[in-house]
């Protein structure tokens, strides 16, 4: 295994990026199967290179969603900075490419996970498991309520070492499966883009 890679079953601190297309289920109900696949492939064709450029790993494709990991399988000291930078770039790229026709939500969270290869029957996949992953997914779901393209937790914000232009508070919220409220913030650059975005139709 190359230097910096993680051994099976290792616990490591990472930042998780969870992305989902808003309203895609309703879109898929009325669109032709080939159109559904085309939209997904086109979007992921934009997103995955951004993850890779920032040192991230496209861990799983979950229907119309994507789980990206920074800090595994290769350890990264600045995993939070890289994940947030990637999230902001993805949000901007999607807005530039699709305008109001397609909306995404991105949740970013940092914390410990168990990283390793899991599987059986001749098939194994690298994966990360832990509360940090579940929380990122819950934060992404919260974007539907706040209207933000990108939200991150306080756990991620405290790890940032680079200035990204500040944040807007979204408060301490209750998330399913969490005993304590989680403080959530929206990067100012993404929140400002949201306020300027024209209202239109599309997938959402």
C-alpha positions as CSV (number, residue, x, y, z in Angstrom):
1,X,0.0,0.0,0.0
2,X,1.5,3.4,-1.0
3,X,2.6,5.9,1.6
4,X,-0.2,7.9,3.1
5,X,-2.9,5.3,2.3
6,X,-5.1,3.9,5.0
7,X,-5.0,0.3,6.3
8,X,-8.3,-1.7,6.4
9,X,-10.4,-0.9,9.4
10,X,-8.3,2.2,10.3
11,X,-10.0,5.1,12.2
12,X,-9.1,8.4,10.7
13,X,-10.3,12.0,10.8
14,X,-11.9,13.1,7.5
15,X,-14.2,15.6,6.0
16,X,-17.2,14.2,4.2
17,X,-19.0,16.0,1.3
18,X,-22.5,14.8,0.6
19,X,-24.2,16.1,-2.6
20,X,-27.7,15.5,-3.9
21,X,-29.8,16.9,-6.7
22,X,-32.9,18.6,-5.5
23,X,-36.3,17.3,-6.8
24,X,-34.7,14.7,-8.9
25,X,-37.1,11.9,-8.0
26,X,-40.0,14.0,-9.4
27,X,-38.0,14.8,-12.5
28,X,-37.1,11.1,-13.0
29,X,-40.8,10.1,-12.8
30,X,-41.6,12.2,-15.9
31,X,-38.4,12.0,-17.9
32,X,-37.3,9.2,-20.2
33,X,-34.8,6.8,-18.7
34,X,-32.1,7.9,-21.2
35,X,-32.6,11.5,-20.2
36,X,-32.3,10.7,-16.5
37,X,-29.0,8.8,-17.1
38,X,-27.7,11.6,-19.4
39,X,-28.4,14.3,-16.7
40,X,-26.7,12.3,-14.0
41,X,-23.6,11.4,-16.1
42,X,-23.3,15.0,-17.2
43,X,-23.5,16.4,-13.7
44,X,-21.1,13.8,-12.2
45,X,-18.8,14.5,-15.1
46,X,-18.5,18.1,-13.8
47,X,-18.4,17.2,-10.1
48,X,-15.9,14.3,-9.9
49,X,-13.0,16.2,-11.5
50,X,-13.4,19.0,-9.0
51,X,-13.3,16.4,-6.1
52,X,-10.1,14.9,-7.6
53,X,-8.5,18.3,-8.2
54,X,-8.9,19.1,-4.5
55,X,-7.6,15.8,-3.3
56,X,-10.9,14.2,-2.6
57,X,-12.2,10.7,-3.3
58,X,-15.6,10.0,-5.0
59,X,-16.5,7.3,-2.5
60,X,-20.1,6.3,-3.6
61,X,-22.7,7.2,-6.2
62,X,-26.1,7.0,-4.5
63,X,-28.7,7.3,-7.2
64,X,-28.8,11.1,-7.7
65,X,-26.4,11.7,-4.9
66,X,-22.6,11.5,-4.3
67,X,-20.5,10.9,-1.2
68,X,-17.1,12.5,-1.4
69,X,-14.3,12.0,1.2
70,X,-11.3,14.1,1.9
71,X,-8.6,12.5,4.1
72,X,-9.1,8.9,3.0
73,X,-7.8,6.7,1.5
74,X,-4.9,9.2,1.5
75,X,-4.5,11.2,4.6
76,X,-4.7,14.9,4.3
77,X,-3.9,17.4,7.1
78,X,-6.0,20.1,5.4
79,X,-9.0,17.9,4.5
80,X,-11.5,20.4,5.8
81,X,-10.1,23.3,3.7
82,X,-10.0,21.0,0.6
83,X,-13.6,19.8,1.1
84,X,-15.1,23.3,1.5
85,X,-13.1,24.7,-1.4
86,X,-14.4,21.8,-3.6
87,X,-18.0,22.3,-2.4
88,X,-17.9,26.0,-3.3
89,X,-16.4,25.3,-6.7
90,X,-19.0,22.6,-7.4
91,X,-21.8,25.0,-6.4
92,X,-20.4,27.7,-8.6
93,X,-19.9,25.4,-11.6
94,X,-23.4,24.0,-11.4
95,X,-24.9,27.5,-11.3
96,X,-22.8,28.6,-14.2
97,X,-23.7,25.5,-16.2
98,X,-27.3,25.0,-15.4
99,X,-28.6,28.3,-14.0
100,X,-32.0,27.7,-12.4
101,X,-32.6,24.5,-14.4
102,X,-30.9,22.2,-11.9
103,X,-30.2,22.7,-8.2
104,X,-28.0,20.8,-5.8
105,X,-27.5,20.7,-2.1
106,X,-24.1,20.0,-0.5
107,X,-23.6,19.1,3.2
108,X,-20.0,19.1,4.6
109,X,-19.0,17.7,7.9
110,X,-15.8,16.6,9.6
111,X,-15.1,13.8,12.2
112,X,-13.7,10.4,12.8
113,X,-14.7,7.5,10.5
114,X,-13.7,3.9,10.1
115,X,-12.2,3.5,6.6
116,X,-11.4,0.3,4.9
117,X,-12.5,-2.3,2.3
118,X,-15.8,-4.0,2.9
119,X,-17.5,-6.6,0.8
120,X,-17.7,-10.3,0.0
121,X,-18.3,-12.8,-2.7
122,X,-15.4,-11.6,-4.7
123,X,-16.3,-7.9,-4.6
124,X,-15.0,-5.4,-2.2
125,X,-15.2,-1.6,-2.1
126,X,-13.4,1.1,-0.1
127,X,-15.8,2.8,2.2
128,X,-16.1,5.1,5.2
129,X,-18.5,4.4,8.0
130,X,-19.4,6.6,11.0
131,X,-21.5,9.3,12.4
132,X,-19.6,12.0,10.5
133,X,-21.0,10.5,7.2
134,X,-24.6,10.4,8.5
135,X,-24.3,14.0,9.7
136,X,-23.1,15.2,6.4
137,X,-26.1,13.6,4.7
138,X,-28.5,15.2,7.3
139,X,-26.9,18.6,6.7
140,X,-27.3,18.2,2.9
141,X,-31.0,17.4,3.5
142,X,-31.2,20.7,5.5
143,X,-30.3,22.7,2.4
144,X,-33.8,22.0,1.2
145,X,-35.2,24.0,4.1
146,X,-32.7,26.8,4.1
147,X,-32.4,27.2,0.3
148,X,-28.6,27.1,0.5
149,X,-26.4,25.3,-2.0
150,X,-23.7,24.6,0.6
151,X,-23.9,24.1,4.3
152,X,-21.2,23.0,6.7
153,X,-21.1,22.1,10.4
154,X,-19.2,23.9,13.1
155,X,-17.0,20.7,13.3
156,X,-15.7,21.6,9.8
157,X,-15.5,25.3,10.3
158,X,-13.2,24.9,13.3
159,X,-10.7,23.0,11.2
160,X,-10.5,25.6,8.4
161,X,-7.2,27.4,8.1
162,X,-8.0,29.3,4.9
163,X,-10.2,32.4,4.6
164,X,-13.2,31.7,2.4
165,X,-15.0,35.1,3.0
166,X,-16.9,34.4,6.2
167,X,-20.2,32.6,7.0
168,X,-23.9,33.2,7.7
169,X,-25.3,31.5,10.7
170,X,-28.1,29.0,10.2
171,X,-28.4,28.2,13.9
172,X,-28.1,25.1,16.0
173,X,-30.5,22.6,14.5
174,X,-31.8,19.2,15.5
175,X,-30.7,16.4,13.1
176,X,-32.2,13.0,13.0
177,X,-30.1,10.5,15.1
178,X,-28.2,13.3,16.9
179,X,-28.7,13.8,20.7
180,X,-27.3,17.3,20.6
181,X,-28.1,20.2,18.2
182,X,-25.6,20.8,15.5
183,X,-24.5,24.3,14.6
184,X,-24.7,24.9,10.8
185,X,-23.3,27.7,8.7
186,X,-23.5,28.8,5.1
187,X,-20.4,30.2,3.3
188,X,-21.1,33.9,2.5
189,X,-20.0,33.4,-1.1
190,X,-22.5,30.6,-1.7
191,X,-25.2,32.4,0.3
192,X,-24.7,35.6,-1.8
193,X,-25.0,33.6,-5.0
194,X,-28.2,32.1,-3.8
195,X,-29.7,35.6,-3.2
196,X,-28.8,36.7,-6.7
197,X,-30.0,33.6,-8.5
198,X,-33.0,34.1,-10.8
199,X,-36.1,32.1,-10.0
200,X,-36.9,29.5,-12.8
201,X,-38.1,26.1,-13.6
202,X,-36.1,22.9,-14.1
203,X,-35.3,19.8,-12.2
204,X,-36.2,21.3,-8.8
